[in-house]
Amino acid sequence: MNKLVAILIAGLFATSVFAQAAAPAPAVVKAEAKATKADVKAEKSEANADVKADAKVAKAQAKATKTKAKARAKSKKARSKANAKVAAAKADAAADKSAAAVNTAAVKADGKADVKAAVVK
């Protein structure tokens, strides 16, 4: 009988310990659910931030591409304008050289005529 009483008392203590340990389980489940919910919310927020950042990067890249295109067009226009000025200057120089050659020939001819006139006199 002593053994039976001892087993019953041990069983009673084991039951009371088990009952006490099982009580906090719903609180743990609630805490885990709350933590999971917070994780989901944080992941959603992070995803939104990533989408916004990607949109900003795409917008900046588009703006940079547009700016580059404008700069290239402006550079091409300036280069064409400079080339036209150089061509005009070359044409003017050629015309001046041609006029100088004609004037030189005329001066030489006048000089020769003066020499002949002086010799004939």
Stockholm file with secondary structure:
# STOCKHOLM 1.0

chainA/1-121         MNKLVAILIAGLFATSVFAQAAAPAPAVVKAEAKATKADVKAEKSEANADVKADAKVAKAQAKATKTKAKARAKSKKARSKANAKVAAAKADAAADKSAAAVNTAAVKADGKADVKAAVVK
#=GR chainA/1-121 SS CHHHHHHHHHHHHHHHHHHHHHTTHHHHHHHHHHHHHHHHHHHHHHHHHHHHHHHHHHHHHHHHHHHHHHHHHHHHHHHHHHHHHHHHHHHHHHHHHHHHHHHHHHHHHHHHHHHHHHHHC
#=GC SS_cons         CHHHHHHHHHHHHHHHHHHHHHTTHHHHHHHHHHHHHHHHHHHHHHHHHHHHHHHHHHHHHHHHHHHHHHHHHHHHHHHHHHHHHHHHHHHHHHHHHHHHHHHHHHHHHHHHHHHHHHHHC
//
